[in-house]
């Protein structure tokens, strides 16, 4: 297992503490969008620009078979990364459910697969009944404000680490947590993490 000592990675404990505080973000459009952005960045490992450019039409529901033979379904997000290379990244079902609830709250079809939602950004802004994408710079600024606010409620070391964090930290944290797995658990195969992060070389993922 690789140590979680990267200067740009949150520990499992720090991420858990942050996610608990995301549940306490004010239940209004801006707060929900910022919390949703942090969760999606961590869960997918996407680059900032990739996340800002992701749309509902990029999501696809897929069926698969578990090792015990039972069937299940999940979600994959198609992403065009560096060098115009296409990859598919798994997305937790709960995040898609949360997104569909937000669409419904704002008068859109509560199904990301609906034709009318195809061009709606996953991190869209709803203003005056109009859905507009959230720019990468706006995304970074909004998340930084949330991290500062959460850090104010944490102990010294965790607060210091959270104040230093940027949107790119969630990409590093995704990779580190996936490779290592939680204590007592198993990590994800490095080839899967390489795909999620969109690395051309496996050495970049393991470095």
C-alpha positions in Angstrom: 0.0 0.0 0.0 1.1 3.5 -0.7 1.3 6.0 2.1 -1.2 8.8 2.2 1.5 11.4 3.0 1.2 13.4 -0.2 1.3 17.1 0.5 -1.7 17.5 -1.8 -3.9 14.7 -0.5 -6.5 14.5 2.3 -6.4 11.6 4.6 -9.5 9.4 5.0 -10.2 11.0 8.3 -10.0 14.5 6.8 -12.2 13.6 3.8 -14.8 12.0 6.2 -14.8 15.1 8.3 -15.3 17.3 5.3 -18.1 15.2 3.9 -19.9 15.4 7.2 -19.7 19.2 7.0 -21.0 19.1 3.4 -24.2 17.6 4.8 -24.6 20.8 6.9 -24.2 23.2 3.9 -27.3 25.5 3.6 -30.0 23.8 1.6 -30.2 26.4 -1.2 -29.0 26.2 -4.8 -25.5 27.6 -4.4 -24.7 25.5 -1.3 -26.0 22.3 -2.9 -24.1 23.0 -6.1 -20.8 23.6 -4.3 -21.3 20.4 -2.1 -22.2 18.4 -5.3 -19.0 19.7 -7.0 -16.7 18.5 -4.2 -18.4 15.1 -4.0 -18.2 14.6 -7.8 -14.5 15.7 -8.0 -13.6 13.2 -5.2 -15.7 10.3 -6.5 -14.5 10.6 -10.1 -10.9 12.0 -10.0 -11.7 14.3 -12.9 -9.7 17.4 -13.7 -11.3 20.7 -13.0 -12.0 21.5 -16.6 -13.3 18.0 -17.3 -15.8 18.3 -14.4 -16.9 21.8 -15.5 -17.5 20.5 -19.0 -19.5 17.4 -18.0 -23.1 17.2 -19.0 -26.1 14.9 -18.2 -25.8 13.5 -21.7 -22.4 12.2 -20.9 -23.9 9.8 -18.3 -25.0 6.3 -19.2 -26.6 3.7 -17.0 -25.0 0.3 -17.4 -25.8 -3.3 -16.3 -23.1 -5.6 -14.9 -22.7 -8.9 -13.2 -21.2 -9.1 -9.7 -18.6 -11.9 -8.7 -21.4 -13.8 -7.0 -23.4 -14.0 -10.2 -26.1 -11.4 -9.3 -26.8 -8.6 -11.6 -26.7 -4.9 -10.8 -26.6 -1.5 -12.5 -24.5 1.6 -12.2 -23.5 4.8 -14.0 -20.6 5.7 -16.2 -19.5 9.2 -17.3 -17.9 9.6 -20.7 -15.0 12.1 -20.4 -12.8 13.6 -23.2 -9.5 14.4 -21.5 -6.1 15.4 -22.6 -5.2 14.7 -26.2 -8.9 14.3 -26.9 -8.9 10.8 -25.5 -12.2 9.4 -24.5 -12.6 7.4 -21.3 -15.4 6.2 -19.1 -15.4 6.8 -15.4 -17.7 5.2 -12.8 -20.0 7.5 -10.8 -21.7 6.4 -7.5 -25.5 6.0 -7.9 -26.2 8.3 -5.0 -24.5 11.2 -6.8 -26.7 10.7 -9.9 -29.8 10.4 -7.7 -28.8 13.7 -6.0 -28.4 15.3 -9.4 -31.7 14.1 -10.6 -33.4 15.5 -7.5 -31.8 18.9 -8.3 -33.1 18.8 -11.8 -36.6 18.1 -10.5 -36.3 20.9 -8.0 -35.7 23.3 -10.8 -38.5 22.2 -13.1 -36.6 19.9 -15.4 -37.1 16.2 -16.1 -36.0 14.2 -13.1 -34.0 11.8 -15.3 -30.5 12.6 -16.5 -31.1 10.4 -19.6 -34.0 12.5 -20.8 -33.4 14.2 -24.1 -34.1 17.7 -22.7 -31.3 17.2 -20.2 -28.6 16.2 -22.6 -26.9 19.6 -22.7 -27.5 20.5 -19.1 -24.2 20.7 -17.2 -23.9 18.4 -14.2 -22.7 21.4 -12.2 -25.2 23.7 -13.8 -26.5 27.0 -12.3 -30.2 27.6 -12.2 -30.9 31.3 -12.4 -34.3 32.7 -13.4 -35.3 29.4 -14.6 -32.3 29.1 -17.0 -29.6 26.5 -16.7 -26.1 27.7 -17.4 -22.8 25.9 -17.0 -20.5 26.7 -14.1 -17.1 27.9 -15.3 -13.9 26.2 -14.1 -12.8 29.5 -12.4 -16.1 29.9 -10.7 -16.0 26.3 -9.6 -12.6 26.7 -8.1 -13.5 29.9 -6.3 -16.8 28.5 -4.9 -15.1 25.3 -3.6 -12.3 27.3 -2.0 -14.9 29.3 0.0 -16.5 26.0 1.2 -13.2 24.6 2.3 -12.4 27.8 4.2 -15.7 27.6 6.0 -15.3 24.0 6.9 -11.7 24.5 8.0 -13.0 27.0 10.6 -14.8 24.2 12.4 -11.8 21.7 12.5 -8.8 21.1 14.7 -5.5 22.8 13.9 -3.8 20.2 11.7 -6.9 19.2 9.7 -7.9 22.9 9.4 -4.5 23.8 8.1 -4.5 21.0 5.5 -8.0 21.9 4.3 -7.1 25.6 3.9 -4.2 24.6 1.7 -6.4 22.3 -0.4 -7.5 23.2 -4.0 -9.9 21.5 -6.4 -6.9 19.5 -7.8 -6.4 17.9 -4.3 -9.6 15.9 -4.8 -8.1 14.3 -7.9 -5.0 13.3 -5.9 -7.1 12.2 -3.0 -9.3 10.1 -5.3 -6.3 8.3 -6.7 -4.6 7.8 -3.3 -7.7 6.5 -1.5 -8.6 4.2 -4.4 -5.1 2.7 -4.6 -4.8 2.1 -0.9 -8.3 1.3 0.2 -9.5 2.0 3.6 -7.8 0.3 6.6 -8.7 -3.3 6.5 -10.0 -3.1 2.9 -8.6 -3.7 -0.5 -7.5 -1.1 -3.0 -8.7 -0.7 -6.6 -6.4 -2.2 -9.3 -4.0 0.5 -10.5 -5.2 0.1 -14.1 -8.7 1.2 -13.0 -7.3 4.2 -11.2 -5.1 5.1 -14.2 -8.3 5.1 -16.4 -10.3 7.2 -13.9 -7.5 9.8 -13.8 -6.9 9.7 -17.5 -3.1 9.1 -17.2 -1.3 8.1 -20.4 1.4 6.3 -18.4 0.8 4.0 -15.4 3.9 5.4 -13.8 2.2 8.7 -13.4 -0.6 7.0 -11.4 1.8 5.1 -9.1 4.2 8.0 -8.6 
